[in-house]
Amino acid sequence: MKIIVATRNAGKVRELEAMLGQLGYTVESLLDHPDAPETDETGVTFEENAELKSREAARYFGVPVLSDDSGLEVDALDGAPGVYSARFAGEAKSDAANNALLLEKLAGVEGEARSARFVCVLSLAKPTGETLTVRGTLEGRINEEPRGSNGFGYDPLFDIPFLGRTAGELNKDEKAAISHRGNALRLLGDQLRPFLEEN
């Protein structure tokens, strides 16, 4: 069965493709459909943005669509960058610039005060507008310097205390086993097929 994933983020596509593949689904993304419209992410929560994207894309394609809205919440920054994670340092959506700005804003903040979490909200929508939405998280801390070249976004700065490694130091299987996206997909897993086959 095919699911379209409403993102043009190649990193997210790779992660979702690997995880959904294990559940028996083939994945297409907006990278395969360059003419598909871009959704304005006007929501103030991850849930609102994920549902906006999945509903609009499901109406456009006429098939079920899975969308992901995810980001980083840093406690010392009152939950920022939050829904603005991808464009924290500007509309260019540069990982390097976002990471540099994050380190700059956390200058002088030490130890446990650098606590943070990755959040992933997945929303699966039918063309009728019905949605199934779940949230997964991964708790950690922001390192003072990047480590590792795997993953994308804030991964090289995100330290996972119980592993003693950053998300950027994990291979894709290690990351999928504990990541916010993996946790959200596991929550979605058992509900996925009944939701799609309903009606």
N, C-alpha and C positions, 0 to 999 in steps of 0.2 A: 504494500500500500504506500502511496506517495503522500508526503506532507510538504507543503511549501513553508519555508521559514522566512518571515518578513524582516530580513536584515541584509545589509550590504557589507557588514563587518566580517571580513574573511576569517578572523580568529574565532568569532562566535559560530560561524558556519562550520568550521572544522570540528569544533567541540560538539555541536549538536548533531552533526552528521555521524560522528563516531558513536555517540550515545544512542541516537535513534536507530542507527544501523543494527545495534545489538538487539533492539526490540522488533526488528524485521521490517523497518520502514526505509524507503529510499527518500532522499532529501533533495529538494531544489530550493534555491534562495533567490532573492531579488538580484543577485549577481547573474543569474541565468535569465532574468527578465528585465533588461535595462530600461524598458519603456514603462515599467510599473511606476505608479505615482509614489512620491515620498510623503509620508505622513508627518504633519506638524505635531511635534511632541509638546502639546500645550498643558499636559497634566502636571500636577504638583507632587504626585506620588509615582513610584514605580508601577503600581497596579493600574493607575489611570492611563499612563503612557502605553503599557503593554496591551491593554484592552483597546485603546484607540487604534494601535497599529494592526492588531490581529483582525479586528472587525472591518476596518477599511480594506485591508488586503483580501480578506475572505469574500467581501462583496465584489471586489474587482476581479478576482480569479474565478469565483463561483465554486471553490473547493475549500476544505478546511485549511486554515493557516495558523501556524504557531509563531508567536512573536515573543521576544525576550526584551525586557528592559532591566538593565542591571547597572550596578555601580558600586562605589565605595562610600561608606559612611565613617567619618573620623570623629570620635567623641570630643576631642579637644577643639574641633572646629564646628561644634554643634550639629554634627551630622553631615556637614559638607564634605566633599562636593555633591554627594547624593545624586539626584536626577540629572545634575549637570556634569557628571563625571567625565564624559567623553569630550566636553567642550569647556572644561574647567579653566584652561588657559587661553580660550578663544575658539572661534568657530572653525579654525583649521583642523581641530581634533587631532592634535599632535601628542602622541604618548610621551615623547621626551619633554615637551614643554609642560604637560600636565604633571609629570613626575617632579620636574624642577620646581614648579610652583608649590606643589605639596610640601616638598622639603623646606622651601623658603618659609612657608606659613607655620611649619612645625619647629622652626629654629628655636632652641631654648626649652622645648618640651621634652621631657625625659621619661624613660622607663615605661611603667604601667600607664602613664598618662597618654601614651601614643597608641592606645587601644583603638581598634577599628574593626569593621566587618565588611565583607563583600556581600552584596544582596543581589539575588536574581529572582525576578518575577517572570514566570512563563504564563502566557495566555493563549489558549487554543480557541479559535472562533470558527463557527460554521457560517456559511453564507447567510443563514437566517438571522444572525446576530447573537445567537446563544454563545456564551463563553464559559470556559473552564479555566480558572486562574489559581496558580499556586506560588508560594514564596519559599525560596531556599536561602540559607545564609552560611557564611564561614567566618568564624571569629579569628582575629589575629592582632598584629601590631605593625606599625609602620617603622621599618628600618631607617637608620640614618644615612644609608647609602644602598644603591641597588646591588643585588646579587642574582646571578643566573640570567640566561638568555632565552629561556623557554617562555611560552605563553605570550601575553600581550598586555597592553594597558599598564596597570599598576602592579602587575605580578612580581617584578623584580624587587619592589619595595615592601611587599606584603609578607611579613614573617609569620609563620605558623608555629606557635610556641611548642605544641606537642610533638612536632617533627624536627624543630630546630633548623628548618630550611624555609626559604621563601617560595612563593608560588612559582616564581621564575626559575627555580632549581628543580622543579618536578617534571617528570616526563608526562605525556598526555594521559596515560593510564593511571598514574599516581594522582594526578590532579583530578581526573574524573571521579575517582573513588571518594574524594572528600570535598570537592569544590561546591560553591554556592549553586552553580548551574547543574552540577551532578545531583545535588541534594534536591533541587527543585524538580528535576526530571524524574527522580525516583518517586517523589510525591505524586507527580502526574501519571507515572507509569501504569498503575493498576486501574486508574480511572479513564485512561486514554481510549482504549478500544470500546468499552461500553458507551462512552460519550459519543464517539464517532459513529457507532452502529445504531444509536438510538434513533427512532423514527425512520 
